[in-house]
Amino acid sequence: MGDGDWQERLRAGGHRLTPQRELVLAAIEKLEHATPDEVYAEVRTRSDAINLSTVYRTLELLDDLGLIRHAHLTDRAPTYHSATGHEHSHLVCRGCHATISVGRSAMEKALGELAAGHGFRPDYGHLSVFGLCAECAAAAE
């Protein structure tokens, strides 16, 4: 998604393009997967004219507009990532906390029949599956 695309989506939703919103979106693009605190730390390197509550409100707005997505990769704060890349799910290791991004087509192959059998349409971009990575599983044996 080009810069004009997200700017137009903000305006179409009745929202102004503010420097703070631009900073938060740029931080998400740079960090790829980031918690609100990580986004806040990144934007603070560029401007001290933004506070944590503004970051939270901006993340919520950008998520509502579909400009970013969030996933729950821990039992704490959600992790945000850009909606401009490929839609993906996450495999999260409970041992070492590694996160593996899995493309939508692979998740559809794995879950499609199960979901269809229940008349269910998964939100693949929000899906996180927890377990153990190969290394942690081997160490646990």
Secondary structure, DSSP 8 states (H G I E B T S, - for coil): --HHHHHHHHHHTT----HHHHHHHHHHHHHSSB-HHHHHHHHHTT-SS--HHHHHHHHHHHHHTTSEEEE--SSSS-EEEESSS--EEEEEETTT--EEEEEHHHHHHHHHHHHHHTT----GGG-EEEE--HHHHHHH-
